[in-house]
Amino acid sequence: YDSKKSGGVTLSHLRFSEKPIRSTYYVENPELVVVTKDSYLDEFDCLGEIVNNGTFILNTVKTKEEVIETLNDDIKKIIIERNLKFYIINAYELARKVGLKNKISTIMESIIMKVTNIIDYEDAKEHMKKIAGEKFGRKGEEIVKANFLAIDEAINYLQEVNITEYGIFSNGNIDKN
C-alpha cells in the first residue's frame, strides 16, 4: 500500500486467527466484504462469493432509502438469500467533519473492529489510537486528534440496513404492498 494509491481500488484479503497464519492463499469465501465506494458495486462482483450469514459494509453518501432504490436486484437477492448483515456508513462525511479531508481508512478500520467483534471494541479503539499516535505524531497534534475523534465517532455513523423491511423487489423497484 502506498499513499499515492489513495482513492484507488484496493482489494485486500485479511485473515484472522488465534494461531499464526503461514499460508499466502487468497480468501475465496469471505465472511466480511467492505466496499468503500458504492460505484464499485456496478464495476465489480463484490458479493458473489460472500458466505451465508456474512457481513457487508458499504461506504456511501446515500441514505438507506437511496441505497435500497439504487442497489441492483442481484445484490439485493444475495443480501436477502444469504442472510447478510448489511451496514452503510458515510465515512467521507465523518472524515471531513473531523478534519481528515477524504481519508477514511481509520474510520473504516474502527467500523470493521466494531462489526466483526474480533477483539473487544473498546480495546480495539485504544489500540488503534496508540497506532494512530505513533503513525501520525510527526504530522502534528491536530492530525492525531482528528484520527482519535474519527475512531470514537465512526460507530455513530454506522447504520444497519434491513432490506426486507422495504418490501418486495421487482425489476429494481420496491413494492411495499
Stockholm file with secondary structure:
# STOCKHOLM 1.0

chainA/1-177         YDSKKSGGVTLSHLRFSEKPIRSTYYVENPELVVVTKDSYLDEFDCLGEIVNNGTFILNTVKTKEEVIETLNDDIKKIIIERNLKFYIINAYELARKVGLKNKISTIMESIIMKVTNIIDYEDAKEHMKKIAGEKFGRKGEEIVKANFLAIDEAINYLQEVNITEYGIFSNGNIDKN
#=GR chainA/1-177 SS CCGGGTTSCCCCCCCCCSSCCCCCCCCSSCSEEEESSTTHHHHSCCSTTCCTTCEEEEECSSCHHHHHHHSCHHHHHHHHHTTCEEEEECHHHHHHHHTCTTCCHHHHHHHHHHHHCSSCHHHHHHHHHHHHHHHHGGGCHHHHHHHHHHHHHHHHHCEEECGGGGCEEETTEEECC
#=GC SS_cons         CCGGGTTSCCCCCCCCCSSCCCCCCCCSSCSEEEESSTTHHHHSCCSTTCCTTCEEEEECSSCHHHHHHHSCHHHHHHHHHTTCEEEEECHHHHHHHHTCTTCCHHHHHHHHHHHHCSSCHHHHHHHHHHHHHHHHGGGCHHHHHHHHHHHHHHHHHCEEECGGGGCEEETTEEECC
//
